[in-house]
Each structure stands twice: as structure tokens, then as C-alpha cells.
Amino acid sequence: VQLVESGGGLVQPGGSLRLSCAASGFTFRSYWMYWVRQAPEKGLEWVSTIDTGGGDTYYADSVKGRFTISRDNAKNTQYLQMDSLKSEDTAVYYCARSNTDRSLDYWGQGTQVTVSS
């Protein structure tokens, strides 16, 4: 199992970024997927979840209305579109796979997102 995030970088407040997570080594379309972030000197924070087909999505209150999770099962890839970024969104963003018991059993290496003027 491998999860590889990309798309992070430095962006000004109010800007946008789209993160990608390329999955391999498992049947991607069969698993719910998550985005989780970790800000400097803080713990892990759940950001968003998407079901197997992409029809049901869930968001933390802190990102609701600004972030959009999606997936392309044909490409074995999930995405996180981040708009209206704020300085408090600065974090390492991780892609993770959810097991059948909703535990997160595989994680990517993370991609850094920095929101600063």
C-alpha cells in the first residue's frame, strides 16, 4: 500500500491550492479516504472524509465551505481543493486510508501547506 501526496506549497491568505493523493497497492475504490493535518507544534486534526463512491463527504467545521474533497476511482486518486486559505490552515496535510473499522491504517508522507503573506 502506498499513498503519495502532492500539491502543497506557499500561498497567500485568500488563495487556493489543490492537494492530490495517489494511491497504489490496494483496491482504491473499496475504501473510504481521509485528509488529516498537523499544524506546527499541534496534534493531528481531522479535515475531511469521502466515501467509496464520492457521494458522501464530511468536513471539520474549521474548513467547511472552503475545502472540497473528491476522488477519481479510475485514477486511484483523491483530492482536496482548498479555497479561501487562512494562516491557520498552515500544516502538513496527510492522506490516509480508512479500514473497515474506521481506523486509519495507512498514511502518506504528507505535504506542507504554508499560508502566509
DSSP file with accessible surface (Angstrom, degrees, kcal/mol):
  #  RESIDUE AA STRUCTURE BP1 BP2  ACC     N-H-->O    O-->H-N    N-H-->O    O-->H-N    TCO  KAPPA ALPHA  PHI   PSI    X-CA   Y-CA   Z-CA
    1    1 A V              0   0   72      0, 0.0     2,-0.4     0, 0.0    24,-0.2   0.000 360.0 360.0 360.0 131.9    0.0    0.0    0.0
    2    2 A Q  E     -A   24   0A 118     22,-2.6    22,-2.1   104,-0.1     2,-0.4  -0.997 360.0-174.1-140.8 134.8    1.3    3.4   -0.9
    3    3 A L  E     -A   23   0A   9     -2,-0.4   106,-0.6   104,-0.3     2,-0.5  -0.997   8.3-173.2-125.9 125.4   -0.2    6.9   -0.6
    4    4 A V  E     -A   22   0A  59     18,-2.1    18,-2.7    -2,-0.4     2,-0.2  -0.959   6.5-158.7-127.2 114.0    1.7    9.8   -2.1
    5    5 A E  E     +A   21   0A   6     -2,-0.5     2,-0.3    16,-0.2    16,-0.2  -0.575  17.5 164.8 -87.0 153.3    0.5   13.4   -1.5
    6    6 A S  E     +A   20   0A  61     14,-2.1    14,-2.6    -2,-0.2   105,-0.1  -0.961  39.5  70.0-154.9 167.5    1.4   16.3   -3.8
    7    7 A G        +     0   0   37     -2,-0.3    11,-0.3     1,-0.3    14,-0.0   0.370  61.2 132.6 104.3  -4.4    0.3   19.9   -4.4
    8    8 A G        +     0   0   29     12,-0.1     2,-0.3     9,-0.1    -1,-0.3  -0.169  22.2 118.9 -71.8 173.5    1.4   21.6   -1.3
    9    9 A G  E     -d  113   0B  29    103,-0.9   105,-2.8   102,-0.1     2,-0.5  -0.988  61.5 -46.5 162.2-166.6    3.3   24.9   -1.2
   10   10 A L  E     +d  114   0B 130     -2,-0.3     2,-0.3   103,-0.2   105,-0.2  -0.858  54.3 167.7-100.4 129.8    3.3   28.5   -0.1
   11   11 A V  E     -d  115   0B  21    103,-2.7   105,-2.2    -2,-0.5     3,-0.1  -0.981  33.3-113.2-141.5 149.9    0.2   30.5   -0.8
   12   12 A Q    >   -     0   0  134     -2,-0.3     3,-2.4   103,-0.2    73,-0.2  -0.461  50.3 -81.6 -78.1 155.3   -1.1   33.9    0.3
   13   13 A P  T 3  S+     0   0   68      0, 0.0    73,-0.2     0, 0.0    -1,-0.1  -0.292 121.0  28.1 -55.2 138.3   -4.1   34.3    2.6
   14   14 A G  T 3  S+     0   0   54     71,-3.4    70,-0.6     1,-0.3    72,-0.1   0.278 100.5 117.5  89.7  -9.7   -7.3   34.0    0.5
   15   15 A G    <   -     0   0   21     -3,-2.4    70,-2.3    70,-0.2     2,-0.3  -0.086  56.2-123.3 -83.1-175.3   -5.5   31.9   -2.1
   16   16 A S        +     0   0   59     67,-0.2     2,-0.3    68,-0.2    67,-0.2  -0.930  21.2 177.9-132.2 153.1   -6.2   28.3   -3.3
   17   17 A L  E     - B   0  82A  34     65,-2.2    65,-3.4    -2,-0.3     2,-0.5  -0.976  17.4-145.6-145.4 153.4   -4.3   25.0   -3.6
   18   18 A R  E     - B   0  81A 132     -2,-0.3     2,-0.3   -11,-0.3    63,-0.2  -0.978  14.7-158.4-122.9 119.4   -5.4   21.6   -4.7
   19   19 A L  E     - B   0  80A   0     61,-2.8    61,-2.2    -2,-0.5     2,-0.3  -0.705   6.0-160.4 -90.8 146.8   -3.8   18.6   -3.0
   20   20 A S  E     -AB   6  79A  24    -14,-2.6   -14,-2.1    -2,-0.3     2,-0.4  -0.928   8.5-162.4-123.7 152.1   -3.7   15.2   -4.6
   21   21 A a  E     -AB   5  78A   0     57,-2.4    57,-2.0    -2,-0.3     2,-0.5  -0.935   9.1-158.3-135.2 108.7   -3.2   11.8   -3.1
   22   22 A A  E     -AB   4  77A  48    -18,-2.7   -18,-2.1    -2,-0.4     2,-0.3  -0.787  13.5-159.6 -90.1 125.3   -2.1    9.0   -5.5
   23   23 A A  E     +A    3   0A   9     53,-3.1     2,-0.3    -2,-0.5   -20,-0.2  -0.797  16.8 163.1-108.3 145.9   -2.9    5.5   -4.1
   24   24 A S  E     +A    2   0A  52    -22,-2.1   -22,-2.6    -2,-0.3     3,-0.1  -0.981  48.6  47.4-153.4 160.0   -1.5    2.2   -5.1
   25   25 A G  S    S+     0   0   67     -2,-0.3     2,-0.3   -24,-0.2   -22,-0.1   0.491 102.5  55.4  88.7   3.0   -1.2   -1.4   -3.9
   26   26 A F  S    S-     0   0   30    -24,-0.1     2,-1.5   -25,-0.0    -1,-0.2  -0.961  98.9 -82.7-156.0 169.9   -4.8   -1.8   -2.9
   27   27 A T    >   -     0   0   69     -2,-0.3     3,-2.1     1,-0.2     4,-0.2  -0.628  44.7-170.6 -81.6  89.8   -8.3   -1.6   -4.4
   28   28 A F  G >  S+     0   0    1     -2,-1.5     3,-1.9     1,-0.3    -1,-0.2   0.854  77.3  60.8 -53.1 -42.1   -8.8    2.2   -4.0
   29   29 A R  G 3  S+     0   0  161      1,-0.3    -1,-0.3    44,-0.2    44,-0.1   0.618  98.0  61.0 -68.4  -9.6  -12.5    2.3   -4.9
   30   30 A S  G <  S+     0   0   73     -3,-2.1     2,-0.4     2,-0.1    -1,-0.3   0.452  95.2  73.6 -93.5  -2.8  -13.3    0.0   -2.0
   31   31 A Y  S <  S-     0   0   60     -3,-1.9     2,-0.2    -4,-0.2    68,-0.1  -0.923  73.7-127.9-122.4 137.9  -12.0    2.3    0.8
   32   32 A W        -     0   0   56     -2,-0.4    66,-2.3    66,-0.4     2,-0.3  -0.528  35.2-148.3 -66.3 150.4  -13.2    5.4    2.4
   33   33 A M  E     -FE  50  97B   0     17,-2.1    17,-2.4    64,-0.2     2,-0.3  -0.904  11.3-160.1-129.1 152.8  -10.4    8.0    2.4
   34   34 A Y  E     -FE  49  96B  33     62,-2.8    62,-2.2    -2,-0.3     2,-0.4  -0.894  14.7-148.0-127.8 156.5   -9.4   10.8    4.8
   35   35 A W  E     +FE  48  95B   0     13,-2.6    12,-2.5    -2,-0.3    13,-1.7  -0.996  24.6 176.2-118.1 133.0   -7.4   14.0    4.9
   36   36 A V  E     -FE  46  94B   6     58,-2.7    58,-4.1    -2,-0.4     2,-0.3  -0.974   8.7-160.8-133.5 144.8   -5.8   14.8    8.2
   37   37 A R  E     -FE  45  93B  10      8,-2.9     8,-3.2    -2,-0.3     2,-0.4  -0.894  11.0-156.8-128.9 159.9   -3.5   17.8    9.0
   38   38 A Q  E     -FE  44  92B  73     54,-2.1    54,-2.5    -2,-0.3     6,-0.2  -0.939  12.8-155.4-137.2 112.5   -0.9   18.7   11.7
   39   39 A A    >   -     0   0   22      4,-0.6     3,-2.1    -2,-0.4    52,-0.2  -0.406  46.4 -69.3 -79.1 160.9   -0.1   22.3   12.4
   40   40 A P  T 3  S-     0   0   89      0, 0.0    -1,-0.2     0, 0.0     3,-0.1  -0.264 118.5  -3.6 -54.2 127.6    3.2   23.3   13.9
   41   41 A E  T 3  S+     0   0  206      1,-0.2     2,-0.3    -3,-0.1    -2,-0.0   0.708 115.5 104.3  61.7  25.1    3.5   22.1   17.5
   42   42 A K  S <  S-     0   0  147     -3,-2.1    -1,-0.2     1,-0.1     3,-0.1  -0.841  70.7-103.2-128.4 168.8   -0.1   20.8   17.5
   43   43 A G        -     0   0   54     -2,-0.3    -4,-0.6     1,-0.2     2,-0.1  -0.153  53.2 -67.6 -82.0 179.7   -1.7   17.4   17.3
   44   44 A L  E     -F   38   0B 101     -6,-0.2     2,-0.4    -8,-0.1    -6,-0.2  -0.452  47.9-161.7 -69.7 140.4   -3.4   15.7   14.4
   45   45 A E  E     -F   37   0B  71     -8,-3.2    -8,-2.9    -2,-0.1     2,-0.2  -0.987  17.5-127.6-127.7 123.3   -6.6   17.3   13.2
   46   46 A W  E     +F   36   0B 101     -2,-0.4   -10,-0.2   -10,-0.2     3,-0.1  -0.469  30.0 174.1 -64.9 136.7   -9.2   15.5   11.0
   47   47 A V  E     -     0   0B   0    -12,-2.5    13,-2.4     1,-0.4     2,-0.3   0.793  52.4 -19.2-111.0 -52.1  -10.0   17.6    8.0
   48   48 A S  E     -FG  35  59B   0    -13,-1.7   -13,-2.6    11,-0.2    -1,-0.4  -0.994  45.6-154.7-162.7 156.9  -12.3   15.7    5.7
   49   49 A T  E     -FG  34  58B   5      9,-2.0     9,-2.2    -2,-0.3     2,-0.4  -0.984   6.2-166.4-138.1 146.7  -13.6   12.2    4.7
   50   50 A I  E     -FG  33  57B   1    -17,-2.4   -17,-2.1    -2,-0.3     7,-0.2  -0.996  19.1-128.0-134.9 141.3  -15.0   10.8    1.5
   51   51 A D    >   -     0   0   22      5,-2.3     3,-0.5    -2,-0.4   -20,-0.1  -0.127  40.8 -87.6 -80.2-178.6  -16.9    7.5    1.0
   52   52 A T  T 3  S+     0   0   50      1,-0.2   -21,-0.2   -22,-0.1    -1,-0.1   0.869 125.8  35.9 -61.9 -39.0  -16.0    4.9   -1.6
   53   53 A G  T 3  S-     0   0   57    -23,-0.1    -1,-0.2    19,-0.0    18,-0.1   0.565 107.6-116.7 -92.8  -8.6  -18.1    6.4   -4.4
   54   54 A G  S <  S+     0   0   28     -3,-0.5    -2,-0.1     2,-0.2    17,-0.1   0.461  85.3 112.4  88.3   1.8  -17.5   10.0   -3.6
   55   55 A G  S    S+     0   0   65      1,-0.1     2,-0.5    15,-0.0    -3,-0.0   0.772  70.4  51.2 -80.6 -26.6  -21.2   10.7   -2.9
   56   56 A D        +     0   0   84      2,-0.0    -5,-2.3     0, 0.0     2,-0.3  -0.961  67.2 174.3-115.2 127.3  -20.9   11.3    0.8
   57   57 A T  E     -G   50   0B  54     -2,-0.5     2,-0.3    -7,-0.2    -7,-0.2  -0.944  10.9-163.4-132.5 152.5  -18.4   13.8    2.1
   58   58 A Y  E     -G   49   0B 104     -9,-2.2    -9,-2.0    -2,-0.3     2,-0.4  -0.983   6.1-168.3-138.9 145.7  -17.7   15.1    5.6
   59   59 A Y  E     -G   48   0B  41     -2,-0.3   -11,-0.2   -11,-0.2     2,-0.1  -0.982  26.4-113.0-137.5 147.7  -15.8   18.2    6.8
   60   60 A A    >>  -     0   0   11    -13,-2.4     3,-1.7    -2,-0.4     4,-1.4  -0.443  37.1-116.8 -68.3 149.0  -14.4   19.6   10.0
   61   61 A D  T 34 S+     0   0  137      1,-0.3     3,-0.1     2,-0.2    -1,-0.1   0.837 112.6  65.2 -57.8 -31.6  -16.2   22.8   11.0
   62   62 A S  T 34 S+     0   0   48      1,-0.2    -1,-0.3     3,-0.0   -15,-0.1   0.700 115.4  26.6 -67.3 -18.7  -12.9   24.7   10.6
   63   63 A V  T X> S+     0   0    0     -3,-1.7     3,-2.4   -16,-0.2     4,-2.1   0.475  86.0 128.0-121.3  -5.9  -12.8   24.0    6.8
   64   64 A K  T 3< S+     0   0  118     -4,-1.4     4,-0.1     1,-0.3   -16,-0.0  -0.254  80.2  16.5 -59.5 133.0  -16.5   23.6    5.9
   65   65 A G  T 34 S+     0   0   80      2,-0.4    -1,-0.3     1,-0.1     3,-0.1   0.275 125.4  59.2  88.1 -11.5  -17.5   25.8    3.0
   66   66 A R  T <4 S+     0   0   30     -3,-2.4    17,-2.2     1,-0.2     2,-0.3   0.677  97.8  54.1-117.0 -30.9  -13.8   26.4    2.0
   67   67 A F  E  <  -C   82   0A   3     -4,-2.1    -2,-0.4    15,-0.2     2,-0.4  -0.824  60.1-164.1-108.7 148.4  -12.4   22.9    1.3
   68   68 A T  E     -C   81   0A  73     13,-2.6    13,-3.2    -2,-0.3     2,-0.3  -0.983   5.1-157.0-133.5 122.7  -13.8   20.3   -1.1
   69   69 A I  E     +C   80   0A   5     -2,-0.4     2,-0.3    11,-0.2    11,-0.2  -0.736  23.7 157.4 -95.0 144.4  -12.8   16.6   -1.0
   70   70 A S  E     -C   79   0A  49      9,-1.7     9,-3.0    -2,-0.3     2,-0.3  -0.952  21.1-152.4-154.8 171.1  -13.2   14.5   -4.1
   71   71 A R  E     -C   78   0A  30     -2,-0.3     2,-0.5     7,-0.3     7,-0.2  -0.993  12.5-151.7-150.0 153.9  -11.9   11.3   -5.7
   72   72 A D  E > > -C   77   0A  51      5,-3.1     5,-1.8    -2,-0.3     3,-0.9  -0.916  10.7-172.1-125.4  99.6  -11.4    9.8   -9.1
   73   73 A N  T 3 5S+     0   0   50     -2,-0.5     3,-0.4     1,-0.3   -44,-0.2   0.784  84.9  60.7 -67.5 -24.4  -11.5    6.0   -8.7
   74   74 A A  T 3 5S+     0   0   97      1,-0.2    -1,-0.3    -3,-0.1    -2,-0.0   0.800 113.9  36.6 -69.2 -27.5  -10.4    5.5  -12.3
   75   75 A K  T < 5S-     0   0  136     -3,-0.9    -1,-0.2     2,-0.2    -2,-0.2   0.344 105.3-126.8-103.8   1.7   -7.2    7.3  -11.5
   76   76 A N  T   5 +     0   0   63     -4,-0.5   -53,-3.1    -3,-0.4     2,-0.4   0.896  69.3 125.2  53.1  45.3   -6.8    5.9   -7.9
   77   77 A T  E   < -BC  22  72A  18     -5,-1.8    -5,-3.1   -55,-0.2     2,-0.3  -0.991  46.0-161.6-138.8 138.6   -6.5    9.5   -6.7
   78   78 A Q  E     -BC  21  71A   0    -57,-2.0   -57,-2.4    -2,-0.4     2,-0.3  -0.863  15.1-157.1-115.4 161.1   -8.2   11.6   -4.1
   79   79 A Y  E     -BC  20  70A  25     -9,-3.0    -9,-1.7    -2,-0.3     2,-0.4  -0.891  16.2-156.9-133.3 158.1   -8.1   15.4   -4.0
   80   80 A L  E     -BC  19  69A   0    -61,-2.2   -61,-2.8    -2,-0.3     2,-0.6  -0.901  12.6-160.9-136.9 106.1   -8.6   18.3   -1.5
   81   81 A Q  E     -BC  18  68A  60    -13,-3.2   -13,-2.6    -2,-0.4     2,-0.6  -0.814  11.6-165.7 -85.2 122.1   -9.4   21.6   -3.1
   82   82 A M  E     +BC  17  67A   0    -65,-3.4   -65,-2.2    -2,-0.6     2,-0.3  -0.948  11.7 172.6-117.5 115.6   -8.6   24.3   -0.6
   83   83 A D        +     0   0   54    -17,-2.2   -67,-0.2    -2,-0.6   -68,-0.2  -0.758  59.0  24.2-117.3 164.2  -10.0   27.8   -1.2
   84   84 A S  S    S-     0   0   71    -70,-0.6    -1,-0.2    -2,-0.3   -69,-0.2   0.901  84.9-160.1  49.2  48.7  -10.0   31.0    0.9
   85   85 A L        -     0   0    3    -70,-2.3   -71,-3.4    -3,-0.2     2,-0.3  -0.259   8.1-159.7 -65.8 145.4   -7.0   29.8    2.7
   86   86 A K    >   -     0   0   90    -73,-0.2     3,-2.3   -72,-0.1     4,-0.2  -0.825  32.8-107.9-120.7 162.6   -6.2   31.2    6.1
   87   87 A S  G >  S+     0   0   73     -2,-0.3     3,-1.9     1,-0.3    28,-0.3   0.853 117.9  63.0 -59.9 -31.8   -2.9   31.4    8.1
   88   88 A E  G 3  S+     0   0  119      1,-0.3    -1,-0.3   -49,-0.0   -49,-0.0   0.553  88.8  69.6 -74.1  -4.9   -4.4   28.8   10.5
   89   89 A D  G <   +     0   0    0     -3,-2.3    -1,-0.3    26,-0.1     2,-0.2   0.515  69.5 120.8 -84.0  -6.9   -4.6   26.3    7.6
   90   90 A T    <   +     0   0   28     -3,-1.9     2,-0.3    -4,-0.2    24,-0.2  -0.426  42.6 107.9 -60.2 123.2   -0.8   26.1    7.7
   91   91 A A  E    S- H   0 113B   1     22,-2.1    22,-2.8    -2,-0.2     2,-0.5  -0.968  75.3 -82.8-177.2 168.6    0.0   22.5    8.4
   92   92 A V  E     -EH  38 112B  35    -54,-2.5   -54,-2.1    -2,-0.3     2,-0.5  -0.869  47.2-146.8 -88.7 128.8    1.3   19.2    7.0
   93   93 A Y  E     -EH  37 111B   0     18,-2.9    18,-1.9    -2,-0.5     2,-0.4  -0.876  13.6-164.6-105.1 129.3   -1.5   17.5    5.2
   94   94 A Y  E     -E   36   0B  49    -58,-4.1   -58,-2.7    -2,-0.5     2,-0.4  -0.902  13.5-145.6-115.3 141.7   -1.8   13.8    5.2
   95   95 A a  E     -E   35   0B   0     -2,-0.4    13,-2.5   -60,-0.2     2,-0.3  -0.822  27.7-178.5 -95.9 137.7   -3.8   11.4    3.1
   96   96 A A  E     -EI  34 107B   0    -62,-2.2   -62,-2.8    -2,-0.4     2,-0.4  -0.995  23.9-130.0-142.8 150.0   -5.0    8.3    4.9
   97   97 A R  E     -EI  33 106B  17      9,-2.6     8,-1.5    -2,-0.3     9,-0.8  -0.795  21.3-136.7 -98.2 139.4   -6.9    5.1    4.2
   98   98 A S  E     - I   0 104B   4    -66,-2.3   -66,-0.4    -2,-0.4     6,-0.2  -0.810  14.3-144.5 -97.1 129.7   -9.8    4.0    6.4
   99   99 A N    >   -     0   0   51      4,-3.7     3,-2.2    -2,-0.5   -67,-0.1  -0.244  38.2 -90.5 -79.3 177.4  -10.0    0.4    7.4
  100  100 A T  T 3  S+     0   0  129      1,-0.3    -1,-0.1     2,-0.1    -2,-0.0   0.781 130.0  52.9 -64.5 -24.6  -13.4   -1.3    7.8
  101  101 A D  T 3  S-     0   0  110      2,-0.1    -1,-0.3     1,-0.0     3,-0.1   0.239 121.2-109.0 -93.5  14.9  -13.4   -0.4   11.5
  102  102 A R  S <  S+     0   0  134     -3,-2.2     2,-0.2     1,-0.3    -2,-0.1   0.533  76.4 134.9  70.7   7.6  -12.8    3.3   10.6
  103  103 A S        -     0   0   53     -5,-0.0    -4,-3.7     1,-0.0     2,-0.8  -0.598  63.0-117.5 -78.3 153.5   -9.3    3.2   11.9
  104  104 A L  E     +I   98   0B  45     -6,-0.2    -6,-0.2    -2,-0.2     3,-0.1  -0.819  39.4 171.3 -95.4 108.0   -6.7    4.8    9.6
  105  105 A D  E     +     0   0B  46     -8,-1.5     2,-0.4    -2,-0.8    -1,-0.2   0.684  59.5  36.1 -98.9 -18.9   -4.3    2.1    8.7
  106  106 A Y  E     -I   97   0B 106     -9,-0.8    -9,-2.6  -104,-0.0     2,-0.3  -1.000  64.0-173.6-136.6 139.8   -2.1    3.6    6.0
  107  107 A W  E     -I   96   0B 103     -2,-0.4  -104,-0.3   -11,-0.2   -11,-0.2  -0.928  19.7-126.4-128.7 150.4   -0.8    7.2    5.7
  108  108 A G        -     0   0   11    -13,-2.5  -104,-0.2    -2,-0.3     3,-0.1  -0.218  36.4-102.1 -80.9-177.4    1.1    9.1    3.1
  109  109 A Q        -     0   0  116   -106,-0.6  -105,-0.1     1,-0.2   -15,-0.1   0.620  63.6-118.7 -84.0 -13.5    4.3   11.0    3.9
  110  110 A G        -     0   0   12    -15,-0.1     2,-0.4     1,-0.1   -16,-0.2   0.096  14.4-122.0  93.7 152.8    2.5   14.4    4.0
  111  111 A T  E     - H   0  93B  20    -18,-1.9   -18,-2.9  -105,-0.1     2,-0.4  -1.000  25.0-121.7-133.6 135.0    2.7   17.6    2.0
  112  112 A Q  E     - H   0  92B  88     -2,-0.4  -103,-0.9   -20,-0.2     2,-0.5  -0.607  23.2-171.6 -81.9 131.1    3.4   21.0    3.5
  113  113 A V  E     -dH   9  91B   0    -22,-2.8   -22,-2.1    -2,-0.4     2,-0.5  -0.989   4.3-175.5-119.0 123.6    0.9   23.8    3.1
  114  114 A T  E     -d   10   0B  46   -105,-2.8  -103,-2.7    -2,-0.5     2,-0.7  -0.985   8.3-166.3-123.6 122.6    2.0   27.3    4.2
  115  115 A V  E     +d   11   0B   4     -2,-0.5     2,-0.3   -28,-0.3  -103,-0.2  -0.933  34.6 131.2-110.3 109.8   -0.4   30.2    4.1
  116  116 A S              0   0   64   -105,-2.2    -2,-0.1    -2,-0.7   -30,-0.0  -0.989 360.0 360.0-158.9 147.3    1.5   33.5    4.6
  117  117 A S              0   0  132     -2,-0.3  -105,-0.1  -105,-0.2    -1,-0.1   0.444 360.0 360.0 -92.2 360.0    1.8   36.9    3.1
